[in-house]
Amino acid sequence: MTDPHSSLVNYSPYEWADLVLFEHSPISFTITPDQYFSPIVGLMPVHHPSARRRALDHLSSRFEQSGLPGSDHAIAYLHEKYTRNLAPATIKQAGSVVYFFLTFLRENKTDIGNVSRQ
């Protein structure tokens, strides 16, 4: 005979958390109609990153793949924008400007360490 507490039906990994905690969480608990009879529906919540995080991740991977000189500085700059809780459009705009600036520097064979304000 099986113990009712070890059954998968009675198992809830989030027994300790109130549903109030998940009200504003980026974790999705929605069920689509094609999942009504799925044996795994509801077992694991799906994490959806915020729009700000998606913008940061996209631009960071773009800088890493480009191999532009100074891309590590650009990623740190964008991460600072992210931690200051700026809007996704602001992060994207700043990333685009920095990307094109670094592309301009590479085309002109200029080292980012030699750039000054004058």
PyMOL commands that set and color helices and strands:
alter all, ss='L'
color gray80, all
select helices_A, chain A and resi 19-22+33-35+51-66+71-83+88-107+112-114
alter helices_A, ss='H'
color red, helices_A
select strands_A, chain A and resi 27-28+46-47
alter strands_A, ss='S'
color yellow, strands_A
deselect
rebuild
show_as cartoon
